[in-house]
Amino acid sequence: MARIAYNAADAAAFKATRHVTEDSLAAWQAAVIRHLDPQPGMRVLDLGSGTGSWARAFTTWLPDAEVVAVEPSAAMREQSVFAPVLAGNAAHIPLPDGSVDAVWLSTVIHHVPDLPAAAHELRRVLRPGAPVLIRSGFAGRPERISLFRYFPEAIAVLDTFPSIADVEAAFGAAGFALAAVEQIPELTATSLGEVVASLRREAHTLLQLIDDDAYAAGLRRLHQAAQADSGPVIDALDLLVLR
């Protein structure tokens, strides 16, 4: 089971607020293409596709590829801007053996309850040498995520997520090797005021899993900081590549 049993309100909040800007998408596109070696007719799996924004981006980045979206949450599938979306999860991917040329997981790995089982299932569906690309925040690496400046209690939640070493060990047992770790900068918002205006607790696992008092204190910090700071908010998430 995922950390959050996404309901309709959660999925709607995610769809409404968890956007990646065009500039940030361009940075992720460049990183993905560096590691993907695109080929006509390749099949890319977006595993845990959520509301479909990444699957839709991949169809633009790789117009000659087939993009397959798999998502376990019915609420997320109903909100998806990409279709079709298959029901499935990291331990049960509804695709044949050796049928995928790359897998993308964006802010999903912390929802996977059994990393070794997921690694073996990905090994099953991937062709030999094909990459797994994981976009995430990992345990022990909060420094370049601005959310934690205002909600420091959420660092304790982050530290329950898998670490890079945890992922490397689980995937290593399934025959994968770590190929790269990069931090990709993202323009999260043009200002903290924009963050204040758009923040929805339901759209953030980290904020759902802190208590109400910690969330209220974080909101106060964020509002206070927004009054003094009008500059852009730049975050960075990790890209982990395994083959």
N, C-alpha and C positions, 0 to 999 in steps of 0.2 A: 504494500500500500504506500502511496505517496505521502509526503509529510502533510500536504493539504488535500483534503477531499474537495476538489473544486466544485462549487455550486454555481448556479446561474449568475448570481451577483458577483462572485469572484471573477468568473470568465468575462463578464461584461466590463468590469473595472480594468481587467488586464487588457482587453481589446481597446478600451478608451484611452489608456494612459501609458502603456508600456511600449511606446514607439521609439524606434531608433531613427535619428535624423538622417537626411540624405548624405551629409558629410561623413557621418559615422558609418553608414552603410557602405560608402565608398572605401573607407579604411578596412572594413571587414571583407569586402569583396577582394581587395588587393591581397589580403592575408590568405584568404581561402584559395584564390587562384594560384598563389605561390606553392601551396602544398597539394593541390588537387591534380595538376596536369590534365586539364579538360580535354576530353575526346568526344567526337560526335557519337551520339547514341548512348553515352554513359548513363547509368542510373544512379541517382543520388537519393539517399533516404534521409528525410528529416524526422528524427525519432523524438517523440514528445513535442509535436509540432505546435501545440497550444492553439492560438487563434490564427495561425497560418502565415504570419507576416514574413518569416524567414523562408518558408517554402515558396511564397510568392516572389521574394527577392531572388532566390536561386533560379527561378524560371527566366528572370531577366538577365542574370549574370551568365547563365548557361543555356542559351536558347535552343541548342541542339541536344540537350540532355532531357532525360525523363526524371522528373522529381516526384518522389513518392512520400506522402505524409502519413505518419502513424501517430495516434494520440490516444491515451487510455481514458481521458475524461470526456464523458458524453457532453457535459456543459461546454467544454472547450471546442469540441467538434462542431457543436451547434453554432458557435460564434465564429467559426473559421472563415477567413477571407479567401482561403484556398480550398479547392475541391478537386477530386474527392479526398476524403481523409479516412484512412482505415482504422478500425478499432484494434488496439494491440498495445503491448508495453515492452519494456526492455528485455524481459525474460521470455516473451512470446511474441515474436515478430511475424506477421502473417505474410511471409515471403519465402520463396524457395531457397534452397542451399545455393551458395555461390552466385547470387543473382544481383549483387549490389557492388558498385564501384567506389562508393564513398558514403560515410555516415556523418551527419551533422547533429549534434546535441547542443541546444542553447538553453542555458539556465535550467538544466534537467537533471544533471548527474546527482544532485543532492536528494532528488525524489526517488532514486533507484534503491530499493531496499536490499538487494543482493547483488553487489557489484560483480563477484565472480560469475554468477549465473548470467548476468547481462553480458559480460565479456565473452563468455562461451557462445551465447546466442548471436552476438555480433560476428564472432569468428565464423559461425555457421553461414550467415547470409552474405558475408563479404567474399569477394574474389581474393585470391592470394595477393598480398602486397598492397591492398586497397587501404586507404587511411580512415581513421576515426578522428573527427575534429570536434573538440569539446570546448564550448564557450561557457565560462562559469566564473564565479568567485569560489575560491578554495579556502579551506581551513588554514588559519595562520597567515592570511594575506589580505588584511583589510585596508592597507595603507592608501591605496589609490581609489577607494570607493567612498565618495563624499557622504553617503548616507550615514556612515558610522561616526562622523564628526558630531552629528546631531542626535543620533540614536546609539550611543556607545554600548548600551545594554545588548544591542543586536550582535555585537562581536561574539558574545557567548553562544549565540545561535549559529553564527558562521563557523565557529570552532567545532560544532557537531557535524558539519558538512564533511565530505571526504577531503582529504588533503591530496596534493599532487602525488605524494608518495603512496597513498592508499590506492589511488587509481592506477598508478604504474604497477604496483604489486598485483592487483586483481587482474589487470589486463595482461601482465607478463605471464601469469599462470595459464592464460588462454593462447599464448604464443605471440602476443603483441610486444613491440619494443617502443619505448619513448623516442619520438623523432624530433620534437620541438616543443618549447614552451615560450610563448610570447605574450606581452601585455599590449593590448590594442586600445588606444585612446578613443573615447567617445565623447561627443558633445551631448551631455544629458539635457541641458536646458540653457537658454540664453541668459538666465539670471536665477538667483534663489527665489525671487518673487514668482517666477514661472513654476518653480518646483512647488512652492507653497500652494499655488492655485490649482495644480494638477495632481497633487499627491492623493492617492487612494490607498488606504491601509490594505484593503482586500486584494490589491494587485501585487503585494510584496510578501513573500513567504517570511522573510526576516522580520517584518513588522507584525505579521499575524502571530508570530511565535514569541513575542515579548509581551509582558503583562500590560494592562491598561494604564497603570501609573507611569511605567517607563515610556509608553507611547505618548502620553500627554506631556511628560517632561521633554521628550524629544521635539514635539511640536512647538513647545514654547521656545526652545533653543533655536529651532529653524526659523520661526517668525522673527525672533530678535536679530538673528544674523541677516535675514533678508532685508531688514530695515537699513543695514549699514553696508551691504555688499550688493552691487548691481552687475558684477562681472559674470562671464559665462561659467557654467559648471562643467568641468571636464573630469570624467571618470575613466577608469581603465579596467577591463575585465581580461582574464587570462584566456589564451587560446592554447589548448593542449592537443598535440597531434601524436597519434599512435599508429603504428603500422605492424 
